[in-house]
Amino acid sequence: MKVNREDWLLTLQSVQAGIAPREIQEQSTCLVFKEGLVFTYNGEVMCQAKSKLDKKFKGAVKATPLINTL
């Protein structure tokens, strides 16, 4: 599966408002991928967008290292 890096980075940046600066609750510093969507939630703000990854991909990834790598 090929994913355009710039498009994927823009999608991830669009949900950054839901990322906590430090882990307040479980996965609050992560990008959560499930059912073709990417979610972030920091206890107050929840953001979601369509993911560029396969709908079968599920998991949580620390947001800052992934975004900085891309």
trRosetta pair geometry for C-beta under 8 A, 3 or more apart (Angstrom, degrees):
i j d omega theta_ij theta_ji phi_ij phi_ji
1 53 7.5 85 126 -146 148 60
1 54 5.9 -110 -88 -46 167 108
3 7 7.4 -131 174 72 77 105
3 8 5.0 51 154 -55 118 135
3 52 4.8 107 -144 132 114 120
3 53 6.7 -24 -81 -82 145 61
4 7 4.1 58 85 17 112 113
4 8 6.4 167 83 -14 56 87
4 52 7.3 -110 44 -161 72 150
5 8 5.9 -62 -146 40 26 109
5 9 6.1 28 157 -21 65 109
5 70 5.9 -179 -168 -159 95 96
6 9 5.7 -52 -144 35 29 113
6 10 6.5 32 155 -19 62 104
7 10 5.8 -55 -152 34 31 111
7 11 6.6 32 151 -19 64 105
7 52 6.1 121 113 -92 105 148
8 11 5.6 -53 -152 34 34 114
8 12 6.4 31 152 -16 67 105
8 52 4.5 -104 -96 40 88 148
8 70 6.8 -121 97 -144 104 149
9 12 5.8 -55 -146 39 32 109
9 13 6.2 31 155 -18 66 108
9 67 7.0 109 -142 -143 83 72
9 70 4.6 -176 -89 133 105 131
10 13 5.7 -55 -143 39 30 111
10 14 6.4 39 154 -30 63 103
11 14 5.7 -52 -154 24 30 115
11 15 7.4 9 156 -4 60 103
11 38 6.6 102 145 33 108 142
11 49 5.2 -173 -164 116 86 140
11 50 7.3 -85 -139 78 129 61
11 51 6.9 127 151 -124 146 40
11 52 5.9 175 14 -23 159 104
12 15 6.5 -70 -160 41 34 97
12 16 7.2 62 143 -56 64 88
12 31 6.2 -33 -137 -107 99 152
12 38 6.7 -71 -100 141 65 161
12 63 7.5 166 -178 -150 109 89
12 66 7.1 -130 -154 115 156 113
12 67 5.6 -166 128 -95 133 96
12 70 7.2 109 39 42 149 156
13 16 5.4 -19 -156 -21 45 122
13 67 6.9 114 -75 -139 75 124
14 47 7.3 -170 128 169 68 131
14 49 5.2 79 89 -62 124 153
15 18 5.7 -38 173 30 79 113
15 19 7.7 92 125 -33 75 95
15 31 7.0 103 90 -123 129 95
15 38 5.8 -157 11 112 160 102
15 39 7.1 -155 -166 -153 146 18
15 40 4.6 143 152 6 104 115
15 47 3.9 169 -143 113 75 122
15 48 6.6 45 -112 -96 126 15
15 49 5.3 -129 -49 0 112 110
16 19 5.4 -46 -160 14 55 119
16 40 7.0 58 -111 17 16 171
16 47 7.6 -18 34 56 25 161
16 63 7.2 141 -118 172 74 139
16 67 7.5 57 -93 -94 115 161
17 40 7.4 142 68 86 51 132
17 45 5.5 -83 133 140 94 149
17 47 5.5 112 60 -48 92 141
18 39 7.4 -72 107 169 156 60
18 40 3.1 141 89 104 112 99
18 41 5.3 -25 180 -77 119 27
18 42 5.3 -174 -176 -12 52 92
18 45 4.8 -138 -100 110 69 92
18 46 5.6 56 -122 -135 135 23
18 47 3.9 -150 -17 13 125 97
19 28 7.3 124 -155 157 44 60
19 29 6.1 62 -167 -138 89 44
19 30 7.8 175 -122 37 93 18
19 31 7.7 -29 -85 -65 115 70
19 40 5.0 -56 -58 -165 69 139
19 42 6.2 67 142 -67 7 115
19 63 4.8 -94 -119 58 141 167
19 64 7.7 146 168 -50 147 80
20 23 6.5 119 85 -102 127 27
20 24 5.1 -126 -159 3 163 104
20 25 7.9 120 -13 31 158 70
20 28 3.9 16 10 144 130 111
20 29 5.6 -78 63 -70 85 70
20 42 3.8 146 -61 -138 85 104
20 43 6.8 49 -77 6 129 103
21 29 7.9 -20 128 -102 9 102
22 29 7.0 -30 -162 -69 18 127
23 26 7.5 28 -173 -105 110 24
23 28 5.5 138 -139 55 56 98
23 29 4.9 -73 -76 -8 80 118
24 28 5.0 -33 43 62 81 169
24 42 6.7 72 32 -175 127 72
24 43 5.3 -57 97 -26 138 142
25 28 5.0 94 57 -37 69 124
25 43 5.7 126 7 -74 123 105
27 30 4.3 -64 -157 38 73 126
27 32 6.0 47 174 -67 135 116
27 41 7.4 41 106 56 97 93
27 60 5.0 -77 -126 -149 117 153
28 41 6.5 -81 -114 97 69 63
28 42 4.9 89 -164 -125 103 54
28 43 6.2 -1 -116 -27 136 91
29 62 6.1 -1 122 -140 100 76
29 63 6.0 -134 164 21 59 102
29 64 7.1 -33 178 -7 102 102
30 40 7.5 -175 90 -119 47 76
30 60 4.2 31 158 180 149 103
30 61 6.0 140 -157 67 92 30
30 62 5.8 -62 -101 -93 75 34
30 63 5.8 169 -140 -33 19 86
31 38 5.5 -12 -177 -169 103 109
31 39 7.6 140 -166 67 53 43
31 40 6.2 -41 -108 -75 57 94
31 60 7.0 163 79 -153 42 58
31 61 5.3 -18 57 61 93 88
31 62 8.0 22 13 110 79 11
31 63 4.8 115 -32 -95 88 85
31 66 6.5 -84 19 58 131 150
32 38 6.9 143 74 -161 47 54
32 39 4.4 -29 66 63 104 95
32 40 7.1 159 15 -81 87 40
32 41 7.7 -14 12 10 132 96
32 59 7.6 -151 -147 109 54 32
32 60 4.8 -19 -102 -100 74 88
33 37 7.4 171 -148 87 50 44
33 38 5.4 -21 -96 -101 71 74
33 39 7.9 -177 -75 19 25 75
33 51 5.6 81 -136 -106 97 159
33 53 6.1 2 -156 56 142 141
33 57 5.4 -26 135 118 134 99
33 58 6.2 -165 100 -131 82 27
33 59 5.6 7 52 54 102 65
33 60 7.4 -175 18 -80 70 37
33 61 7.4 25 -7 2 109 103
34 37 6.2 -22 71 60 65 87
34 39 7.0 -16 30 4 103 117
34 58 5.2 46 -106 -126 70 86
35 55 6.0 5 -162 -164 37 89
35 58 7.8 38 -30 -91 55 96
36 50 6.4 -19 151 -151 91 77
36 51 5.6 -162 -178 43 39 98
36 53 7.8 -161 -123 78 47 68
36 54 7.8 -76 -92 149 75 28
36 55 3.9 -20 -57 -106 98 86
37 48 5.2 3 178 -172 122 110
37 49 6.9 153 -157 78 75 31
37 50 6.2 -62 -106 -111 64 37
37 51 5.6 153 -147 -15 7 98
38 48 6.8 161 81 -150 47 60
38 49 5.5 -15 56 60 95 82
38 50 7.8 32 13 119 84 13
38 51 4.4 117 -35 -84 91 96
39 46 6.9 -17 -165 -169 99 91
39 47 7.0 155 -154 84 50 53
39 48 4.8 -16 -99 -98 74 90
40 45 7.9 6 107 108 95 89
40 46 7.2 173 88 -150 53 46
40 47 4.9 4 52 52 96 97
40 48 7.8 -173 21 -73 60 50
40 63 6.9 40 -108 -82 123 144
41 45 7.2 -167 -138 93 49 48
41 46 4.4 0 -103 -106 93 82
41 47 7.7 -170 -71 23 54 59
42 45 5.6 14 39 49 103 83
51 57 7.4 -127 128 71 149 119
53 57 4.4 -49 140 41 127 151
54 57 4.9 109 66 -18 81 99
61 65 8.0 -113 162 70 93 98
61 66 5.2 65 134 -49 125 144
62 65 5.1 45 97 25 113 108
62 66 6.6 157 85 -13 61 96
63 66 6.1 -75 -153 42 27 107
63 67 5.9 15 165 -13 70 114
64 67 6.1 -59 -139 40 26 105
64 68 6.1 23 163 -16 64 112
65 68 5.8 -60 -142 42 28 110
65 69 6.2 31 158 -24 64 108
66 69 5.8 -56 -150 33 28 113
66 70 6.6 21 156 -13 64 106
67 70 6.0 -57 -148 38 31 107
